Every structure is written in structure tokens, then in C-alpha cells.
Amino acid sequence: QSGELKTPSNLGTPTCSSFAPPQEVSPSHALVGLSTGKIIIYKRSDMSVQHILPGHDEKGVNCVAVHPSGKMALSGGRDGKICLWDLMRGRLAFVNKIKNPSKGRKATINHIVWSGDGQRYAYCTHEGNIQAREMETGQTLLDIDMHPGGRANQIAFIGGDDGIFLAAACNDGGLPVFAVGSVDEEDEEEGTRRAIMAIEPVEGVATAGDERFKCIQSIPGGSGFLVVTANSGGIISVVDLEGAAQMMLSDDNEDGDGSDDNDSKDSDDNSDSDDEEVAAEILESVRIGTGARITCISAWSYTEPLVETEGENIEEEIEEKIEANESNAEDEDEGETETLPFSKKRKTREDHAVQPGPEEIELDEEALEKARALVSQAKKRQKRKKKKGKKDNQ
């Protein structure tokens, strides 16, 4: 625990928070959104208040998202506003008012996220609208209206830092994945697939109950398609959505190739392999307590040191040892050729035993075999990793 703070009672209760910069191991500041519509910026070293940012009305702040650079942030509230904050100067830079389809009411911003490179941002509303926009130009890249029962509670960019796909955790238990790009119909080919339902919603009931997805967050690193989800039943899951993206990309390729009757026959022959494709693969799931309702999550990832590195170091040491033995053996052979120039007698390893120097590694036969086995395992892992990388690139 690096610190603890208590929000002043006159400023309301905390409703959301984020660190700045968000990707740093030791961020310098923390932003806390409050029920009174204000945002407090704390200095993390001593938890002192640096700024109090008023921008939303008394209905409160629903979400805060700090830019990857840590220099600006977006916030959304129940007042239908998305505020852009200049964190370097501690002041409001821009306000975007989101329209509500229902006249006389203000839209409620449920969640806001940045892409990994900070070039795009996306938000979802309580009324069911999901939009993604280009930061520099303001161009709309995605604009989807979900039905009220299937509104998105949270969203997450997947597919790498570019944010080429967007996943949504919906209130009806569904988990759709959208392709993020220009929505200009002139630039879009006919039949282009822009979305796929990775996890189907619950049918036949007014509400999904415990199956409602409340939270979703992308996991940095890896393939770029891993997300963590949480639902109303207290279940947290790690889900791989790469299959959904592959399905959309494969559909685009088939549309562009101009399929004919032969292609349809081939597709029928390969129906078995197509059935094996899964849009969403649940890797791990765990229930928290007795199934308490989860309202927010925060996830991070840690990459262990690659085994191949250790194997490569051992391999280099073995090669150096072998080269040293060979060079010493050649020196002794040259010394013998001076007295016995025509001798073809082979020298055994025992005849050419080399005493290890103070900086050399001494390996007996058993240790040498273990080292070689480790190198072999490392090479096999590296080959599997290369094959997996080729599949990902395809």
C-alpha cells in the first residue's frame, strides 16, 4: 500500500478513478471523480490535493480516462457531457455535449476508453449508443445504437495499440465485437462485416440477471485480444476474442476474392473446419465469494522472463567451452606434429583433458547432458512460438 486518502465530505463520494500516466509502474498522480460533478487530482507521493476540476453538474462523474501520455484526460457524467481536461495546466480544454434520442433528457455517459496509442477514444451511453472517434480530426469511426435492454455498460479496445476492434460488455449478457473504421458508406464495400456477437445475449427474459456483463477491460501484451470481464453473478473471466476478429477478417477476404460455385463447394467440404472456429474462448473463470455483484474491476498483466533467453545463454557457454577445448587440442596436436609429423594416432578426450581456468565453467558429463537437454527444450519452445507468431500474422 503506497498511500491512503479520504475525500472531503463537502465534495461528495468517489464514483470513479484513474492514475496518470496510466501505463507507468509508478504513476505520479491520481484522478478521482465525485458524485458532486467535480474531479480531484491528487499527488500520489503524499496524497495531497493538486487541483479540483469543476466541469460536470451535481449529477456526478461516471467515468474518467487518462490519455496514455498522462497529459490529458476525458471524463463523462450524467449531464451528457464529455469533458477534455488539460492535466498539465489543470483546467478544462473542451466540452462535447452528447445528444439523447429522448427529448427533454440528457444522455448518460457510462464509460470512456483510449486506444493504446492515444489516437482514438470511444464511449458508450446508458441509452445504448456506442461511438469511436479519431482524436486529432474528430472523425467518427464507429456509431452503433444498441437496443435499450442490450446497452453497453463498459467497452474496451482490442487488437493492439491501434484499437482496430472494440468489445462491449452489454446488459443483456451479450459481448459484441465491432470493427473500428470509417463509417463513410462510400468508402465501405457492400457486404462488409463490421460486427460479430462473440457471446450471444440471454434470450427469453426481460433482463439477463446474473448474466449481465458489468465490466470489461483489455489486457496489454500478448496477442492483444485478451479481455477480463465481470458480471452481476460475481464471475470474473479471462476471454480471448481473437476468433471474433479472425472471422470478420476472413469474411472480408472472401468478399474481396469474388467467390463462385467452386468456392461454395470448397466451403461445404471445409464445413467441419469452419465449425471449429470459436469467436470467444473463455480461458479462466472464477466466482468471487458467494456471487456478489461486481461493479468495477482493474486488471494488469505480467510477462515472465522467456525461458529461451536462459537456454540461449547456456548454449553460448557450452559453445565457448567446446571451442576452448578444440583450440587447446589443436595446440597440443601442433606440438606433437613437430616430433611426429607423420603420426596419425588419435588422441582421446582423456589425453586432451583441459583443466578449467578460474573464469571457465566446469561441467561434468551429467551436468553437460542436463544443459544440452535444457537447450533442446528451449529450441523447441522457440519453434512453437515462431509457428504461433506466423499463425497470428496470417
C-alpha positions as CSV (number, residue, x, y, z in Angstrom):
1,Q,0.0,0.0,0.0
2,S,1.6,3.3,-1.2
3,G,-1.0,5.7,0.3
4,E,-4.4,6.3,1.6
5,L,-6.8,9.3,1.2
6,K,-10.1,10.5,2.4
7,T,-12.2,12.7,0.2
8,P,-13.5,15.9,1.9
9,S,-17.2,15.4,2.9
10,N,-18.3,18.5,1.2
11,L,-17.1,17.2,-2.2
12,G,-19.3,14.0,-2.2
13,T,-18.4,10.4,-2.6
14,P,-15.9,8.9,-5.1
15,T,-17.5,7.3,-8.2
16,C,-14.5,6.6,-10.4
17,S,-10.8,6.9,-10.5
18,S,-7.7,6.6,-12.7
19,F,-3.9,7.1,-12.5
20,A,-1.8,9.4,-14.5
21,P,0.2,8.4,-16.5
22,P,-1.9,5.2,-16.7
23,Q,0.8,2.9,-18.1
24,E,3.6,3.8,-15.7
25,V,4.6,1.4,-13.0
26,S,4.8,4.3,-10.5
27,P,2.3,7.0,-11.7
28,S,2.7,10.5,-10.3
29,H,-0.9,11.5,-9.9
30,A,-4.4,10.0,-9.2
31,L,-7.7,11.4,-10.5
32,V,-10.9,10.7,-8.6
33,G,-14.4,11.6,-9.9
34,L,-17.0,12.6,-7.4
35,S,-20.8,12.4,-7.0
36,T,-20.9,16.3,-7.0
37,G,-19.6,16.5,-10.5
38,K,-16.0,17.5,-9.6
39,I,-12.7,15.7,-10.2
40,I,-9.8,15.9,-7.7
41,I,-6.2,15.4,-8.8
42,Y,-4.0,14.0,-6.0
43,K,-0.2,13.9,-6.0
44,R,0.5,10.2,-5.3
45,S,3.7,10.7,-3.3
46,D,2.0,12.4,-0.4
47,M,-1.7,12.2,-1.5
48,S,-2.0,16.0,-1.4
49,V,-4.7,17.8,-3.5
50,Q,-3.2,19.4,-6.6
51,H,-6.3,20.5,-8.4
52,I,-10.1,20.4,-8.1
53,L,-11.7,20.4,-11.5
54,P,-15.3,21.6,-11.8
55,G,-16.9,20.6,-15.1
56,H,-19.9,18.4,-14.6
57,D,-23.1,19.2,-12.8
58,E,-24.3,17.9,-9.5
59,K,-25.5,14.6,-11.0
60,G,-21.9,13.4,-10.8
61,V,-19.0,12.0,-12.8
62,N,-19.4,8.4,-14.1
63,C,-16.0,7.7,-15.7
64,V,-12.5,9.1,-16.1
65,A,-10.0,8.0,-18.7
66,V,-6.4,9.4,-18.7
67,H,-4.6,9.6,-22.0
68,P,-1.6,7.2,-22.4
69,S,0.8,10.3,-22.3
70,G,-0.7,11.4,-18.9
71,K,-1.1,14.9,-20.2
72,M,-4.8,15.0,-20.7
73,A,-8.0,13.1,-19.7
74,L,-11.6,12.6,-20.7
75,S,-14.5,12.4,-18.3
76,G,-18.2,11.6,-18.7
77,G,-21.2,12.1,-16.5
78,R,-24.9,12.0,-16.1
79,D,-25.2,15.5,-17.6
80,G,-24.5,14.3,-21.2
81,K,-21.1,16.0,-21.3
82,I,-17.7,14.6,-22.3
83,C,-15.0,16.9,-20.9
84,L,-11.4,17.1,-22.2
85,W,-9.0,18.1,-19.4
86,D,-5.6,19.6,-19.8
87,L,-3.7,17.9,-16.9
88,M,-0.6,19.9,-17.4
89,R,-2.4,23.2,-16.6
90,G,-5.2,21.7,-14.5
91,R,-8.1,23.2,-16.5
92,L,-10.9,22.4,-18.8
93,A,-10.0,22.3,-22.5
94,F,-13.1,21.3,-24.4
95,V,-16.7,20.1,-23.8
96,N,-18.7,17.8,-26.1
97,K,-22.4,17.5,-25.4
98,I,-23.9,14.2,-26.4
99,K,-27.4,14.2,-27.7
100,N,-30.1,12.0,-26.2
101,P,-32.7,10.4,-28.5
102,S,-35.3,11.1,-25.9
103,K,-36.2,14.8,-25.9
104,G,-36.0,16.7,-22.7
105,R,-33.4,14.3,-21.1
106,K,-29.7,14.4,-21.0
107,A,-27.6,11.4,-22.1
108,T,-25.6,9.5,-19.5
109,I,-22.1,8.5,-20.3
110,N,-21.4,5.0,-19.0
111,H,-17.7,4.6,-19.9
112,I,-14.8,6.1,-21.9
113,V,-11.6,4.4,-23.1
114,W,-8.5,5.4,-25.0
115,S,-6.7,3.3,-27.6
116,G,-3.2,2.2,-26.6
117,D,-1.5,4.7,-28.9
118,G,-3.9,7.5,-27.7
119,Q,-5.0,8.3,-31.3
120,R,-8.6,7.1,-30.7
121,Y,-11.2,7.2,-28.0
122,A,-14.6,5.5,-27.6
123,Y,-17.6,6.0,-25.3
124,C,-20.9,4.3,-24.6
125,T,-24.1,5.8,-23.2
126,H,-26.9,4.5,-21.0
127,E,-29.3,5.0,-23.9
128,G,-27.4,2.4,-26.0
129,N,-25.2,4.5,-28.2
130,I,-21.5,3.4,-28.8
131,Q,-19.1,5.7,-30.7
132,A,-15.4,5.7,-31.5
133,R,-13.6,8.8,-32.8
134,E,-10.3,10.0,-34.1
135,M,-8.6,12.2,-31.5
136,E,-6.8,14.6,-33.9
137,T,-9.6,15.1,-36.5
138,G,-12.7,14.2,-34.5
139,Q,-13.8,11.9,-37.3
140,T,-16.4,9.3,-36.3
141,L,-15.0,5.8,-36.8
142,L,-17.9,3.8,-35.2
143,D,-21.5,4.8,-34.4
144,I,-23.8,2.0,-33.2
145,D,-27.2,2.1,-31.5
146,M,-27.9,-0.9,-29.3
147,H,-31.4,-1.6,-28.1
148,P,-32.1,-0.3,-24.6
149,G,-32.0,-3.7,-23.0
150,G,-28.7,-4.5,-24.5
151,R,-26.9,-1.3,-23.8
152,A,-23.1,-1.4,-23.2
153,N,-22.1,-0.9,-19.6
154,Q,-18.3,-0.8,-20.5
155,I,-16.2,-1.0,-23.6
156,A,-12.6,-1.9,-24.4
157,F,-10.3,-1.5,-27.4
158,I,-8.6,-4.8,-28.5
159,G,-6.3,-5.9,-31.4
160,G,-3.2,-3.9,-30.3
161,D,-2.4,-0.3,-29.6
162,D,-4.1,0.9,-32.8
163,G,-7.5,0.0,-31.4
164,I,-8.8,-1.6,-34.6
165,F,-11.6,-3.5,-32.7
166,L,-13.9,-2.6,-29.9
167,A,-15.5,-5.1,-27.5
168,A,-18.6,-4.2,-25.4
169,A,-19.9,-5.7,-22.1
170,C,-23.7,-5.5,-22.5
171,N,-26.6,-5.5,-20.1
172,D,-28.3,-8.4,-21.8
173,G,-25.3,-10.8,-21.3
174,G,-24.0,-10.3,-24.8
175,L,-20.5,-9.5,-25.8
176,P,-20.3,-8.0,-29.3
177,V,-17.0,-7.1,-31.1
178,F,-17.0,-4.2,-33.6
179,A,-14.5,-3.3,-36.3
180,V,-13.4,0.3,-35.9
181,G,-13.0,2.3,-39.1
182,S,-14.6,5.0,-41.2
183,V,-18.4,4.9,-41.3
184,D,-18.5,6.7,-44.7
185,E,-20.7,4.4,-46.8
186,E,-18.8,5.5,-50.0
187,D,-15.6,4.1,-48.6
188,E,-17.1,0.9,-47.4
189,E,-17.6,-2.1,-49.7
190,E,-21.0,-3.8,-49.9
191,G,-21.4,-6.7,-47.6
192,T,-18.5,-5.7,-45.3
193,R,-18.9,-7.2,-41.9
194,R,-18.5,-4.6,-39.2
195,A,-19.6,-6.6,-36.1
196,I,-19.9,-10.1,-34.6
197,M,-21.6,-11.3,-31.5
198,A,-18.8,-13.1,-29.7
199,I,-21.1,-14.2,-26.8
200,E,-24.8,-14.4,-27.5
201,P,-27.2,-12.4,-25.2
202,V,-29.6,-14.2,-22.9
203,E,-32.9,-14.7,-24.6
204,G,-36.4,-15.1,-23.4
205,V,-36.1,-12.9,-20.3
206,A,-36.6,-9.2,-19.8
207,T,-33.2,-8.8,-18.1
208,A,-30.1,-11.1,-18.1
209,G,-30.0,-11.1,-14.3
210,D,-26.7,-12.6,-13.1
211,E,-25.5,-13.0,-16.7
212,R,-25.3,-9.2,-17.3
213,F,-21.8,-8.1,-18.2
214,K,-20.9,-5.1,-15.9
215,C,-17.2,-4.6,-16.7
216,I,-14.7,-5.3,-19.4
217,Q,-11.0,-4.4,-19.6
218,S,-8.4,-5.3,-22.2
219,I,-5.1,-6.9,-21.0
220,P,-2.0,-5.3,-22.5
221,G,0.6,-7.5,-24.2
222,G,0.1,-11.0,-25.7
223,S,-2.0,-11.3,-28.8
224,G,-3.8,-8.0,-28.0
225,F,-7.2,-9.8,-27.9
226,L,-7.4,-10.8,-24.3
227,V,-10.0,-9.1,-22.0
228,V,-11.2,-9.5,-18.4
229,T,-14.9,-9.5,-17.9
230,A,-17.1,-9.4,-14.8
231,N,-20.8,-10.0,-14.5
232,S,-23.6,-9.5,-12.0
233,G,-23.2,-13.0,-10.7
234,G,-19.8,-12.3,-9.3
235,I,-17.9,-14.2,-12.0
236,I,-14.6,-12.8,-13.4
237,S,-13.4,-14.3,-16.6
238,V,-10.4,-14.1,-19.0
239,V,-11.7,-14.2,-22.5
240,D,-9.7,-14.5,-25.8
241,L,-11.6,-12.6,-28.6
242,E,-9.1,-13.3,-31.4
243,G,-11.5,-15.7,-33.0
244,A,-14.1,-13.0,-33.5
245,A,-11.6,-10.7,-35.2
246,Q,-10.4,-13.5,-37.4
247,M,-14.0,-14.3,-38.5
248,M,-14.5,-10.7,-39.6
249,L,-11.2,-10.5,-41.4
250,S,-11.8,-13.8,-43.2
251,D,-15.3,-12.7,-44.3
252,D,-13.7,-9.5,-45.8
253,N,-11.2,-11.6,-47.7
254,E,-13.9,-13.9,-49.1
255,D,-16.0,-11.0,-50.2
256,G,-13.0,-9.4,-52.0
257,D,-12.0,-12.6,-53.8
258,G,-15.3,-12.9,-55.7
259,S,-16.5,-16.4,-54.7
260,D,-18.1,-18.7,-57.3
261,D,-19.7,-22.1,-57.3
262,N,-16.4,-23.9,-56.8
263,D,-15.8,-21.8,-53.8
264,S,-19.1,-22.7,-52.4
265,K,-18.3,-26.4,-52.9
266,D,-15.0,-25.9,-51.2
267,S,-16.7,-24.2,-48.3
268,D,-19.1,-27.1,-47.9
269,D,-16.1,-29.5,-47.9
270,N,-14.4,-27.5,-45.2
271,S,-17.6,-27.0,-43.1
272,D,-16.1,-29.2,-40.4
273,S,-13.1,-27.0,-40.0
274,D,-15.2,-23.8,-40.0
275,D,-17.4,-25.3,-37.2
276,E,-14.2,-25.4,-35.0
277,E,-13.8,-21.6,-35.1
278,V,-14.8,-20.0,-31.8
279,A,-15.5,-16.3,-31.6
280,A,-14.8,-16.1,-27.8
281,E,-12.7,-18.6,-25.9
282,I,-13.0,-18.4,-22.1
283,L,-9.6,-19.2,-20.7
284,E,-10.2,-18.8,-17.0
285,S,-13.2,-18.1,-14.7
286,V,-13.6,-17.6,-11.0
287,R,-16.5,-16.7,-8.8
288,I,-15.9,-14.1,-6.1
289,G,-17.4,-15.1,-2.8
290,T,-20.9,-16.3,-3.0
291,G,-21.6,-14.5,-6.2
292,A,-21.6,-10.9,-5.1
293,R,-22.4,-8.3,-7.7
294,I,-19.3,-6.8,-9.3
295,T,-19.4,-3.1,-10.3
296,C,-15.8,-2.4,-11.3
297,I,-12.5,-4.2,-11.9
298,S,-8.9,-3.3,-12.6
299,A,-6.6,-5.7,-14.3
300,W,-2.9,-5.7,-15.3
301,S,-0.6,-8.3,-16.8
302,Y,2.9,-9.5,-16.0
303,T,5.2,-11.2,-18.5
304,E,7.7,-13.7,-17.1
305,P,11.2,-13.8,-18.5
306,L,11.4,-16.1,-21.5
307,V,12.9,-19.5,-21.0
308,E,14.6,-19.2,-24.4
309,T,16.9,-16.5,-23.0
310,E,18.2,-18.8,-20.3
311,G,18.6,-21.6,-22.9
312,E,20.5,-19.3,-25.3
313,N,22.9,-18.2,-22.5
314,I,23.7,-21.8,-21.6
315,E,24.1,-22.7,-25.2
316,E,26.6,-19.9,-25.7
317,E,28.5,-21.1,-22.6
318,I,28.6,-24.6,-23.9
319,E,29.8,-23.5,-27.4
320,E,32.5,-21.4,-25.8
321,K,33.6,-24.4,-23.7
322,I,33.7,-26.6,-26.8
323,E,35.7,-24.0,-28.8
324,A,38.1,-23.7,-25.9
325,N,38.6,-27.4,-25.8
326,E,39.1,-27.7,-29.5
327,S,41.6,-24.8,-29.6
328,N,43.6,-26.4,-26.8
329,A,43.5,-29.8,-28.5
330,E,44.8,-28.2,-31.8
331,D,47.7,-26.6,-29.9
332,E,48.7,-29.9,-28.4
333,D,48.4,-31.6,-31.8
334,E,50.6,-29.0,-33.4
335,G,53.2,-29.6,-30.6
336,E,53.2,-33.3,-31.4
337,T,53.5,-32.9,-35.1
338,E,56.9,-31.3,-34.7
339,T,58.3,-34.5,-33.2
340,L,56.0,-36.9,-35.0
341,P,55.0,-35.3,-38.3
342,F,53.5,-38.4,-39.8
343,S,51.8,-39.8,-36.7
344,K,48.0,-40.4,-37.2
345,K,47.4,-41.5,-33.7
346,R,44.1,-40.2,-32.3
347,K,44.0,-38.5,-29.0
348,T,41.2,-39.4,-26.6
349,R,39.4,-36.8,-24.5
350,E,41.3,-38.1,-21.5
351,D,44.6,-37.4,-23.3
352,H,43.5,-33.9,-24.0
353,A,41.8,-33.1,-20.7
354,V,41.8,-29.4,-20.1
355,Q,41.8,-28.1,-16.6
356,P,39.3,-25.3,-16.2
357,G,40.6,-21.8,-15.5
358,P,39.3,-19.6,-12.8
359,E,36.7,-18.0,-15.1
360,E,35.7,-21.1,-17.0
361,I,32.6,-23.2,-16.3
362,E,33.4,-26.7,-15.3
363,L,30.7,-29.2,-16.4
364,D,30.8,-32.9,-15.7
365,E,29.1,-35.4,-18.0
366,E,25.8,-35.3,-16.1
367,A,25.6,-31.5,-15.9
368,L,26.5,-31.3,-19.6
369,E,23.7,-33.6,-20.5
370,K,21.2,-31.6,-18.4
371,A,22.4,-28.4,-20.1
372,R,22.0,-29.9,-23.5
373,A,18.5,-31.1,-22.7
374,L,17.6,-27.6,-21.5
375,V,18.9,-26.1,-24.7
376,S,16.9,-28.6,-26.7
377,Q,13.7,-27.7,-24.8
378,A,14.4,-24.0,-25.3
379,K,14.8,-24.5,-29.0
380,K,11.5,-26.5,-29.2
381,R,9.7,-23.7,-27.3
382,Q,11.2,-21.1,-29.7
383,K,10.0,-23.1,-32.7
384,R,6.5,-23.4,-31.3
385,K,6.5,-19.6,-30.6
386,K,7.5,-18.9,-34.2
387,K,4.8,-21.1,-35.6
388,K,2.2,-19.4,-33.3
389,G,3.5,-16.0,-34.5
390,K,3.1,-17.0,-38.1
391,K,-0.5,-18.1,-37.5
392,D,-1.2,-14.7,-35.7
393,N,0.2,-12.8,-38.7
394,Q,-1.9,-14.8,-41.1
